[in-house]
């Protein structure tokens, strides 16, 4: 094999590994506030929202289902969303396109409160730039599919860690 | 009222009942048994008489009158706690019509409908057409304000009212005030009257003689019964401060689907049974929702309230009776 073809082969191999790992699905590293599935559910029962605090990633759709024998509503305290009245087994869905905390309540029974916490999804794959593909592969491998931002919010360099936590 | 006179009244009351039951216990027993025992105040001395006898004697006697409070008809509800709320509503109306004295009017303290649907309001109106009393006064419950901030309720029942549906009227010297504490509810809060309504109330009561009997009626209780379930009104203290100077104040509420009563000085508080379904006593269930009882007991936990006013009296006599009695 020539030097050039060796280079092409290893480039292709690394690229293939990176593609496979990036398409593997959700990261295996899970911190406490790691966003869960893109479609999440809240059950309304016994005059309460369950879970009372739900954490989802940006772009997730949350569906509330009324399992109580009395109608309820889902109303954002900041006027972001407002359901019509939902009787037993009726649902209301809302897709969260912006990160933030969204407290809400039932306008019929205002003691019923809950909140949805919407988190920015972690940056992955191609955001790890400037180090060349071999480095990307190593970083991707060590993070279980999601690689860390090289710079933190203040612009300083982050050390490469093998355990992902606190990086956004 | 001077304390000495109040003491005499309390003493007399206690002496009236040789079984040792005091006034609070008497009220509790009356509500529990639904016996329809009426006690009225005549010349400042309380007297208790059997319901039927009193009705014949006092009804229509120059200036005396009576009215009926019904509440929480929830037309449209169809779950196991009561699959046919229209039928029990009809039973309540039949009971009103069967009373030996015809009430001057009916007060409905809210939750007329279950889901604020036009068909539900229609059904209620149709049923009430058959009541012996043609004048009906309403205040909305939270179930009547769904989807449209109470627009439909106001169109149907809000003629002559202000804001979210509050108003007052006079009947034979008694001043009635209908209040709305189910609009613009805040997250984590209970019932709410709001600044505008409170200002109106203060103004409405201004200049009235302190001897004018006052009746306030609103859906959610105007005193704090159980905040965990929202059974109270956040700003009712201010409203009650406006009626403090009056000699006789009666507060009629609904919302909790059971009878609760409290007397504090010259103010009597009373909540009515529902004509649709009962709810659990505070803290006795995971939540305040409809409570299923055995079918043969349903008529015992739903009911109407007959209120009698005697001109010479100081307060209104409130009598609850279950549908099945």
Interface residues (C-beta under 8 A of the other chain):
Chain A: X46 X47 X48 X68 X69 X70 X71 X73 X75 X77 X84 X85 X87 X88 X103 X104 X105 X107 X108 X109 X110 X111 X113
Chain B: X79 X80 X81 X114 X115 X116 X142 X143 X146 X147 X185 X186 X187 X188 X189 X190 X227 X228 X229 X230 X286 X287 X288 X289 X290
